[in-house]
């Protein structure tokens, strides 16, 4: 049955350093900056709001000044977003540098649920060398899936997108959604992560002129920010599955004939798999797949590989 999720990503550029005294004045300015963004973020009642990497940092701060600012800031920006999450019953992916309980600094996504509670934390696994040596950021090791009321979410931050080590962990876990907070775009890696993990993908990019976007599990672009608007928002249906056309042509035709508008079968072209989405009030995509004995993409590829291993020459 349809599992519709409305997603908004705010691709806001970092605030520039000013000749202010820092401390409380800097925190107050940042709070006002994000309060301004939040005032128009909920007009279409999104279910998920994604913020860019290090969303509440100041551009131009040297490491010592940045850490002093973060200590003064504490959790006050997170508290601002938690209050917004509660007021609007919206999940918020808050991406920021934080000081961990062990005293180390982490580049993290802190996940706030619809009640404003902390539902999970992802620490950037693959930090840039200078991020560690100059700014003291320590890379994490865990690749947790965050459980939400709409499904499971995997997180990645900036440089992470270059490394198969993290991607393969997520590909094995099959999240419903990947949230990517960053200062760099990643190019085709966004599309590849979406397809290889069989997940919808939302990128929120802090770099001016670089688009934020929402992608389908086929790797296709569903919505993007523009040169005029730094935010992107659209709805996606997470009740979906990928099936290869091989062996499924007649089954897919019969599925569409039976359920009409209650099922979407989208062919991206040149790939082989199609994306099937259930719009039915009572039947999930799993129900439909089972009814017509449709072999899903991963099962087909696994069966093909096993056959190849049995039959190819020694």
C-alpha positions in Angstrom: 0.0 0.0 0.0 1.2 3.5 -0.6 3.8 4.7 1.9 4.1 8.3 0.8 6.8 10.5 2.4 7.1 14.2 1.7 10.8 15.3 1.9 12.3 18.8 2.0 16.0 19.5 1.9 17.3 23.0 2.8 20.5 23.5 0.8 21.5 26.6 2.8 25.1 27.9 2.5 27.0 28.4 5.7 26.9 31.8 7.4 30.1 33.9 6.8 32.2 35.0 9.7 31.7 38.6 10.7 33.6 40.9 13.0 31.3 40.0 15.9 32.5 39.1 19.4 31.7 35.4 19.0 30.3 33.5 21.9 26.7 34.2 22.7 26.4 36.8 19.9 27.5 34.2 17.3 25.0 31.6 18.7 22.2 34.1 18.7 22.9 35.0 15.1 22.9 31.3 14.0 19.6 30.7 15.9 18.0 33.6 14.1 19.4 32.4 10.7 17.8 29.0 11.1 14.6 30.3 12.6 14.2 32.3 9.4 14.6 29.1 7.3 12.1 27.2 9.5 9.4 29.9 9.1 8.8 28.8 5.5 9.9 25.2 5.7 6.6 23.7 6.7 4.1 25.2 4.4 3.6 21.9 2.5 3.8 19.9 5.7 6.9 17.8 5.0 7.4 14.5 6.8 11.1 14.9 6.7 13.3 18.0 6.8 17.0 17.5 5.8 19.7 20.0 6.7 23.2 20.3 5.1 26.5 19.1 6.5 27.7 21.3 9.4 24.6 23.3 9.0 25.3 25.6 12.0 29.0 26.3 11.5 30.5 29.6 10.5 32.5 29.8 7.3 36.0 31.1 8.0 36.3 30.0 11.6 39.7 28.6 12.4 39.7 25.3 14.3 40.2 26.9 17.8 37.5 29.5 17.2 35.1 26.9 15.8 35.5 24.6 18.8 34.9 27.5 21.2 31.8 28.4 19.2 30.5 24.8 19.3 31.0 24.6 23.0 29.1 27.8 23.6 26.4 26.6 21.2 26.0 23.3 23.0 22.7 21.7 22.0 20.8 24.9 21.5 20.5 24.6 17.7 19.5 21.0 18.1 16.9 22.1 20.6 15.5 24.6 18.1 15.1 21.9 15.5 13.6 19.5 18.1 11.0 22.1 19.0 10.2 22.5 15.3 10.0 18.7 14.8 7.5 18.5 17.7 5.4 21.4 16.5 5.1 20.2 13.0 5.3 16.4 13.6 8.2 16.2 11.2 11.4 14.2 11.2 14.5 16.4 11.0 18.0 15.3 10.0 20.2 17.7 11.9 23.8 17.7 10.5 26.4 19.4 12.7 29.7 19.0 14.5 29.3 17.8 18.0 31.4 17.0 21.0 30.9 13.3 21.9 30.7 12.0 25.4 34.3 10.8 25.3 35.5 14.3 24.4 36.1 13.7 20.8 34.7 15.8 18.0 32.4 14.2 15.4 30.8 15.3 12.2 27.3 13.8 12.7 23.7 13.6 11.6 21.5 13.6 14.7 18.0 12.3 13.8 15.1 13.9 15.5 11.7 12.1 15.3 8.2 13.6 15.0 8.2 14.1 18.8 11.5 16.0 18.7 13.3 13.0 20.4 16.7 11.9 19.4 16.1 8.6 17.4 19.6 7.9 16.2 23.0 9.4 15.5 25.4 8.7 12.5 29.0 9.8 12.8 30.7 10.5 9.5 32.9 7.4 8.8 35.3 8.7 6.2 36.6 12.1 7.3 39.0 14.1 5.0 42.5 13.9 6.3 42.7 17.6 7.1 39.3 17.4 8.8 41.0 15.1 11.3 44.5 16.6 11.5 43.5 20.3 11.6 40.0 20.2 13.1 40.2 17.2 15.3 37.2 15.4 13.8 37.3 11.7 14.5 35.7 9.3 12.0 33.1 6.8 13.2 32.9 3.1 12.5 29.2 2.3 12.7 26.7 2.3 9.8 23.4 2.1 11.7 20.0 2.1 10.2 17.7 4.5 11.9 14.2 3.1 12.4 11.4 5.6 11.6 7.6 5.4 11.4 7.9 5.2 7.6 10.8 2.8 7.4 14.6 2.6 7.8 17.1 5.4 7.0 20.8 5.2 6.3 23.0 8.3 6.5 26.1 9.5 4.8 28.1 12.7 5.0 30.2 14.3 2.2 33.5 12.4 1.7 31.7 9.1 2.7 30.2 8.9 -0.8 33.6 7.9 -2.2 34.0 4.7 -0.3 32.6 1.3 -1.1 33.2 0.2 2.5 30.3 2.2 3.8 28.1 1.8 0.7 28.3 -2.0 0.8 27.3 -2.1 4.5 24.1 -0.2 3.5 23.6 -2.2 0.4 23.4 -5.4 2.5 20.9 -3.8 4.9 18.6 -2.4 2.2 17.4 0.9 3.8 14.2 2.5 2.5 15.9 5.9 2.3 19.5 7.3 2.3 20.1 10.8 3.6 23.2 12.5 2.3 24.3 15.8 4.0 27.3 17.4 2.3 29.3 20.2 1.0 30.2 18.4 -2.2 27.8 17.0 -4.7 29.2 13.6 -5.5 28.1 13.5 -9.1 27.2 10.1 -10.4 28.0 8.5 -7.0 24.6 9.8 -5.8 22.9 7.8 -8.6 25.0 4.8 -8.0 24.4 4.7 -4.2 20.6 5.0 -4.8 20.6 2.1 -7.3 23.1 -0.2 -5.6 21.3 0.2 -2.2 17.8 -0.1 -3.9 16.8 3.0 -1.9 15.4 6.5 -2.4 18.2 9.1 -1.9 18.0 12.7 -0.7 21.0 15.0 -0.9 21.3 18.3 0.9 24.3 20.3 -0.3 25.6 23.4 1.5 27.7 24.7 -1.4 26.1 27.6 -3.2 25.2 26.8 -6.8 25.4 23.0 -6.2 21.9 21.4 -6.4 20.3 19.4 -3.7 18.2 16.5 -5.0 15.8 13.6 -4.4 16.4 10.4 -6.4 14.5 7.2 -7.0 16.0 3.7 -6.4 16.7 3.5 -10.1 19.1 6.4 -9.7 16.8 8.7 -11.5 16.3 12.3 -10.5 12.9 13.0 -9.1 13.4 16.6 -7.9 16.2 19.2 -7.6 16.9 22.6 -6.3 17.6 25.3 -8.9 19.7 28.4 -9.4 16.8 30.4 -8.1 15.7 28.2 -5.1 18.2 26.4 -2.8 15.5 24.1 -1.3 14.0 21.0 -2.9 10.8 19.3 -1.9 8.7 16.4 -3.3 6.8 13.3 -2.3 8.0 9.8 -2.8 6.3 6.4 -2.4 8.5 4.1 -0.3 6.3 1.0 -0.9 8.3 0.0 -4.0 10.5 -2.7 -5.3 12.9 -3.3 -8.2 12.3 -6.3 -10.6 14.2 -7.2 -13.7 12.3 -7.6 -16.9 13.7 -11.0 -17.5 11.1 -13.6 -16.7 8.6 -11.0 -15.6 7.2 -9.5 -18.7 3.9 -11.3 -18.7 3.7 -11.2 -14.9 4.1 -7.4 -14.9 1.5 -7.0 -17.7 -0.9 -9.1 -15.7 -0.2 -7.1 -12.5 -1.0 -3.8 -14.3 -4.1 -5.3 -16.0 -5.5 -6.3 -12.6 -4.7 -3.3 -10.5 -4.5 -0.4 -13.0 -3.8 2.9 -11.3 -3.3 1.1 -8.0 0.2 0.1 -9.2 2.9 2.0 -11.1 5.5 0.2 -13.2 8.2 2.5 -14.2 10.9 1.6 -16.7 14.0 3.9 -16.6 15.2 2.5 -19.9 18.6 0.9 -20.8 18.9 -0.7 -17.4 16.7 -3.9 -17.4 15.0 -3.5 -14.0 11.7 -1.6 -13.5 10.5 0.1 -10.4 7.1 -1.1 -9.1 5.1 1.0 -6.7 1.9 0.1 -4.9 -0.8 2.9 -4.7 -3.3 0.4 -3.4 -5.2 1.2 -0.2 -4.9 -2.3 1.2 -2.2 -4.2 -0.7 1.5 -3.6 -0.3 4.1 -4.1 -3.0 5.1 -7.3 -1.3 1.5 -8.6 -1.6 1.4 -7.8 -5.3 4.8 -9.4 -5.9 3.7 -12.5 -4.1 0.3 -12.7 -5.9 2.0 -12.7 -9.4 5.1 -14.6 -8.4 7.3 -11.7 -9.6 11.0 -12.4 -9.1 12.7 -9.2 -7.6 16.0 -7.9 -8.9 18.3 -9.2 -6.1 16.8 -12.6 -6.2 17.2 -12.8 -9.9 20.8 -11.6 -9.8 21.6 -14.1 -7.0 20.0 -17.0 -8.9 22.0 -16.0 -12.0 25.3 -15.9 -10.2 24.7 -19.2 -8.5 23.9 -20.7 -11.9 27.0 -19.3 -13.4 29.1 -20.7 -10.6 27.6 -24.2 -11.2 28.0 -24.2 -14.9 31.0 -22.3 -16.1 34.2 -24.0 -17.0 36.5 -25.1 -14.2 
